[in-house]
Amino acid sequence: MLKGFRDFIFRGNVVDLAVAVVIGAAFSAVVDSLVKDIITPVIGLIGGQPDFSSIRIGANAQGEGGVAVGNFINALISFTIKAAVIYFAIVVPMKRLTDLLKRKEVPAGPPVPSEDIILLREIRDALKNRNS
C-alpha cells in the first residue's frame, strides 16, 4: 500500500502540480501587490477613492443593515484587474514567443524513400519500358 502511495506522489504530474501551486501562490502575492499598491492608487487619482466597501442596498440613514454589495464590487474589480495583468504580462508574451518559435521551424521536405522502395520503383520502371 505504501509503495502505491509513493509511486503516486513521485509521478511526474503530481510533482509538477505541486510546483505549479507553489509558484501560483507566490505569483498571486506579486499580482495582489501590483493591484493594491500601484494600479488601485492610480485609479484613485484618476476617478476618486476606488473603495466601494461602504455601498449597501437597503441600508437605513445611518448606513446600517441592508445588503453589503460594496465588498463584492471591490472583489470583482480586483479580479478584473488581476486577470488583465496576467493576460497582458504572461499570456500575450508567451503566445508571441510560441508563434516566433513556430515560424523559425523549417518544414521538412518530402520523406526520402527507403532503399527497398527505390529498388521497387526501378523494377517497375524497367518493366514498363520493356512492355512499351
Residue pairs with C-beta under 8 A, 6 or more apart in sequence:
8 14
9 15
31 82
31 85
31 86
32 82
34 85
35 78
35 81
35 82
35 85
39 81
39 85
40 50
40 81
43 50
44 50
50 77
51 70
51 74
52 70
52 71
52 73
52 74
52 77
53 68
53 70
53 71
53 74
54 63
54 70
55 68
55 69
55 70
55 73
56 63
56 65
56 66
56 67
56 68
56 69
56 70
57 66
57 67
57 69
58 65
58 66
58 67
59 65
59 66
60 66
113 121
